[in-house]
């Protein structure tokens, strides 16, 4: 099945757990999704992100997974990883909470989750 003919019914979605780390690496590729981001932009401070760009961001995300936290979901078609969604409790995204341009929902709801990628 080509990705063009993939329908919602063809998809499987699974949490990113240690056993699926290799699938996340496959999906993100050698550069780590967007230029070494590894979806750590909102999970770290700007200075941390810059210092650990690339390999350090990968290691930071893998540490989250290895600690038993689920940083997001992987979508599969024909048993191949084809999509990713970073989702976690709002506390997992401290930079998002500090954003001046993206107001935090913490003012409204203490139990909110965030989706950032």
C-alpha positions as CSV (number, residue, x, y, z in Angstrom):
1,X,0.0,0.0,0.0
2,X,1.4,3.4,-0.9
3,X,1.1,6.2,1.6
4,X,-1.1,8.1,-0.9
5,X,-3.7,5.3,-0.6
6,X,-3.5,5.1,3.2
7,X,-6.8,5.8,5.0
8,X,-7.5,6.4,8.7
9,X,-8.6,2.8,9.0
10,X,-5.2,1.6,7.8
11,X,-3.4,3.4,10.6
12,X,-2.2,2.0,13.9
13,X,-1.2,4.4,16.7
14,X,1.1,3.3,19.5
15,X,2.8,5.1,22.4
16,X,6.5,5.6,22.1
17,X,8.0,3.1,24.6
18,X,11.5,1.8,24.7
19,X,10.6,-1.1,22.4
20,X,9.5,1.4,19.7
21,X,12.5,3.8,20.0
22,X,14.0,2.3,16.8
23,X,10.9,3.2,14.9
24,X,11.1,6.8,16.1
25,X,14.7,6.9,15.0
26,X,13.7,5.6,11.6
27,X,10.9,8.2,11.3
28,X,13.1,11.1,12.4
29,X,16.0,10.1,10.3
30,X,19.7,10.9,10.7
31,X,19.1,14.6,11.3
32,X,16.5,14.0,14.1
33,X,13.3,15.3,12.5
34,X,13.9,19.1,12.1
35,X,17.7,19.8,12.1
36,X,18.4,17.8,15.3
37,X,15.4,19.0,17.3
38,X,14.2,15.6,18.3
39,X,11.0,17.4,19.5
40,X,12.9,18.9,22.5
41,X,12.3,22.5,21.6
42,X,9.4,23.0,24.1
43,X,10.8,20.5,26.6
44,X,14.0,22.4,27.4
45,X,15.2,26.0,27.9
46,X,16.5,27.8,24.9
47,X,20.1,27.6,26.2
48,X,19.8,23.9,26.9
49,X,18.4,23.3,23.5
50,X,21.3,25.1,21.8
51,X,23.9,23.3,23.9
52,X,22.5,19.9,23.2
53,X,21.4,20.4,19.6
54,X,21.4,17.2,17.6
55,X,22.9,14.3,19.5
56,X,22.1,15.8,22.9
57,X,18.5,16.3,22.0
58,X,18.2,12.7,20.8
59,X,19.8,11.5,24.1
60,X,17.4,13.7,26.1
61,X,14.3,12.4,24.3
62,X,15.6,8.8,24.6
63,X,16.2,9.4,28.4
64,X,12.5,10.4,28.7
65,X,11.4,7.2,26.9
66,X,13.9,5.0,28.9
67,X,12.5,6.5,32.2
68,X,9.1,5.1,31.3
69,X,7.5,8.4,30.3
70,X,5.6,8.4,27.1
71,X,6.6,11.5,25.1
72,X,4.2,11.0,22.3
73,X,2.6,8.7,19.8
74,X,3.7,7.0,16.6
75,X,1.4,6.3,13.6
76,X,2.1,3.2,11.5
77,X,0.9,2.1,8.1
78,X,1.9,-1.4,6.9
79,X,3.9,-1.7,10.1
80,X,6.1,1.2,9.1
81,X,6.3,4.4,11.2
82,X,4.8,7.3,9.2
83,X,3.8,9.9,11.7
84,X,4.6,11.3,15.1
85,X,2.7,13.4,17.6
86,X,4.4,14.8,20.8
87,X,1.8,14.9,23.6
88,X,2.3,15.1,27.3
89,X,1.1,16.8,30.4
90,X,1.7,20.6,30.2
91,X,4.5,20.3,32.8
92,X,6.6,18.4,30.2
93,X,6.9,21.6,28.1
94,X,8.4,24.3,30.4
95,X,9.4,26.5,27.5
96,X,5.9,26.6,26.2
97,X,4.7,27.6,29.7
98,X,7.1,30.5,29.6
99,X,6.2,31.7,26.1
100,X,5.1,35.3,25.9
101,X,3.4,34.7,22.5
102,X,1.6,31.5,23.3
103,X,-0.4,32.0,26.5
104,X,-0.4,29.1,28.9
105,X,-3.6,27.3,29.6
106,X,-2.5,26.9,33.2
107,X,-4.5,30.0,33.9
108,X,-7.6,28.0,32.9
109,X,-7.0,24.4,33.5
110,X,-4.5,22.7,35.8
111,X,-4.8,19.3,34.3
112,X,-4.3,20.2,30.6
113,X,-2.2,18.2,28.2
114,X,-0.3,19.8,25.3
115,X,0.4,18.6,21.8
116,X,3.4,20.4,20.2
117,X,4.6,18.5,17.1
